[in-house]
Amino acid sequence: MVIRFWRKKWDNLSVYFKYPEDVRKAIYTTNAVEAVHRQFRKLTKTKGGFPNENSLLKLLYAGILSASERWTHPVQNWNLTLSQLVIHFENRIEPYLDIEPSIRLHW
C-alpha cells in the first residue's frame, strides 16, 4: 500500500528530493504546526483519560511551555540553508531579508 501511494504521488514527492540536504532539513524541521501536534500527541498518548477538560488544557499548556524552549534554537547551518533557498526561490525570499542594499545578492 505504501509503495502504491509513493508511486501515485511520486511527481509531487520527488520535487522535495531535488533540494540540497540542508534545505530539505529546514523544510522538514520547521513545520511549526506539526511540531505542536507532535508535542500534543506525545503528552497525551500515555494518559488513560482526564477527569475534566481543564486538566487536559493544563497538561498541554505546561508541555508547550517546555517544548517552546527547544524551538528557540537556531537552525543548524542556517546561512548555508538560506543561501540555497535564495538560489532555488529566486526573487521570492530576497525581499524579506534584512540585507544592506550594497551587499544584496545578484544572481
C-alpha positions in Angstrom: 0.0 0.0 0.0 2.8 2.4 0.9 4.7 1.7 -2.4 1.5 2.2 -4.4 1.0 5.6 -2.6 4.6 6.7 -3.3 4.3 5.8 -7.0 1.0 7.6 -7.3 2.4 10.8 -5.6 6.0 10.5 -6.9 5.8 13.6 -9.1 5.0 15.7 -6.1 7.2 13.9 -3.7 10.3 13.8 -6.0 10.4 17.7 -6.0 11.3 17.6 -2.4 14.4 15.4 -3.1 15.7 17.9 -5.7 16.6 20.3 -3.0 20.0 20.1 -1.2 20.0 18.3 2.1 20.2 21.5 4.2 17.1 22.9 2.5 15.2 19.6 2.9 16.1 19.5 6.6 14.8 23.1 7.1 11.6 22.3 5.2 11.1 19.2 7.3 12.0 20.5 10.7 10.4 24.0 10.6 6.8 23.0 10.2 5.6 24.6 13.4 2.0 23.2 13.3 3.3 19.7 13.0 5.7 20.3 15.9 2.8 21.4 18.1 0.7 18.4 17.1 3.6 16.1 17.7 4.1 17.6 21.2 0.4 17.2 22.0 0.4 13.6 20.9 3.5 12.9 22.9 1.9 14.4 26.0 -1.4 12.7 25.8 -0.7 9.2 24.3 0.4 7.6 27.7 -2.5 9.1 29.7 -5.6 7.0 30.0 -8.0 9.8 30.4 -8.6 13.2 32.0 -11.0 14.0 34.8 -12.1 17.2 33.0 -11.2 19.5 30.1 -9.3 21.9 32.4 -6.8 19.2 33.4 -6.1 18.4 29.8 -5.6 22.1 29.0 -3.2 22.5 31.9 -1.1 19.5 30.7 -1.0 20.8 27.1 -0.1 24.3 28.3 2.8 23.1 30.5 4.0 20.9 27.7 4.0 23.7 25.2 5.9 25.9 27.6 8.5 23.3 28.0 8.7 22.5 24.2 8.9 26.1 23.2 12.3 26.4 24.9 13.7 23.9 22.4 12.0 25.8 19.4 14.2 28.8 20.0 17.4 27.1 19.0 18.7 28.3 15.6 18.6 26.0 12.6 21.9 24.3 12.0 23.9 25.7 9.0 21.2 28.4 8.6 23.5 30.7 6.5 24.2 27.9 4.0 20.5 26.9 4.0 19.3 30.5 3.5 21.7 31.0 0.6 20.4 27.8 -1.0 16.8 28.9 -0.5 17.6 32.2 -2.2 19.1 30.4 -5.2 16.2 27.9 -5.5 13.5 30.5 -4.9 15.0 33.4 -6.8 13.3 36.8 -6.2 10.8 35.3 -3.7 12.9 35.3 -0.5 15.3 38.2 -1.0 12.6 41.0 -0.5 12.0 39.6 3.0 15.7 39.5 4.0 17.2 42.4 6.0 20.3 42.9 3.9 22.1 46.1 3.2 21.5 47.3 -0.4 25.2 47.4 -1.1 25.7 43.7 -0.3 22.5 42.4 -1.8 22.9 39.1 -3.7 22.8 39.3 -7.5 22.3 36.1 -9.5 
